[in-house]
Amino acid sequence: MNPPDISVLIVSFNTRDLLRQCLASLQDQGGQADIETIVVDNASWDGSADMVATEFPPVRLIRSPVNLGFGNANNLAFAQARGRYLVLLNSDARLAPGLLDAALKRMDASPDVGMAGGRLVGVEGGWQPSARMFPSLLNEFLVLSGLAHRYPKSRLFGRFDRTWADPAEEAEVDWVPGAFAILRRDLIDRIGFFDPRFFLYYEEVDLCRRIRAAGCRIMYWPELVITHLGGESAKTLNDMEFSSHASQLTLWRMRSQALYYRKWHGLAGAWAVKSLEQVWHWLRALRNRGAAPVKARESQGLIRLWNRAWKETEGGTVSPPQPW
């Protein structure tokens, strides 16, 4: 039996109704591509896995008894996928009919492309970051300082999320988000799966660095339009502390940030990114101590969280016991 053209890999965590819409959009793809779908359910408590088994019997369902996070759940799917190409797809994303056919044709015509992403938009069509630069101390500072938000059309200040670029123009980029991405199966077999130390956040950034190190390009193809809500699984964990931006679970982000910088920039780089954010929030707390005590306490809490993340990862060298 010939392998399918594409294996679509979806990690599910408490997004039952959105997952249903996502799977329905796959059923409506049409086109010539032979597609298999694999859902890894990360111990959801909302009935997501039972919904898949009952309403989408052709989908291959993997029930994990624990939350494996994004990367490790996809690693389970990687091991079972048979497609020539692998598509990472968030459960809170929907694909327009024919999108996978278009992605397949693009990849077949571009043998030097290892991974590609599309144009992420909100439900009402608003732009979402879809093609980014690798993290660096400069990029961290531009985001922390608010300069990236204040001057989005500047090539310097808007560099991290490429907010200066025309979203209708394709481009070779550093990395694309895992909400939707298509990559070559033979490449993943060669360079390895997601680094299992990243429970959540930075796993696709690390993978893209390894893809580029293997000599392959990463592309942004804007004609592939994906409707994406974003952060829906994280919203179900209401007992954790969230960042005010992008609904990130702050502690988990800091742990993964320490792991990433230590891996790619050494001890000095990991210490520098920790210190940069802590110094910034120390100054913010000092400025707001009298006039805005709530903001001052928020900054003090983030300083403490970074100390905790640094200790728990032993300076970015180990992943704390999972699930986080």
QUISULZI-V963471 format. One line per field, one symbol per residue. ss: DSSP state (@ for helix, = for strand, . for the rest). phi: phi as a letter, one per 40 degrees, with the letter a starting at -180 (. if undefined). Layout:
ss->???
phi->???
//
This chain:
ss->.....=======...@@@@@@@@@@@@.......========.....@@@@@@@@....=====....@@@@@@@@@@@@....======..===...@@@@@@@@@@....=========.....=....=....@@@@@@@@..@@@@....................==..=....=====@@@@@@@...........@@@@@@@@@@@...============.....@@@.....=......=@@@@@@@@@@@@@@@@@@@@@@@@@@@@@@@@@@@@@@@....@@@@@@@@@@@@@@@@@@@@............
phi->.ccccbbcbbcbafbdcccdcccccccccggcccbbbbbbccfcbbgdcccccccbdcccbbcccbccgccccccdcdcbcbccbbbcacccbbbcdgcccccccccccbccccaabbccbcdcgccbdbabccdacccccccdcgccccbccccccccccfccccccbcacbcabcccaabacccccccchcdcccccaggccccccccccccgbcbbbbcccbbcbcggccccccccbcbccbgfcccccccdccccccccbbgcccccccccdcccdccccccccdccbcccccccccccccccccccccfggbbcddbcc
//
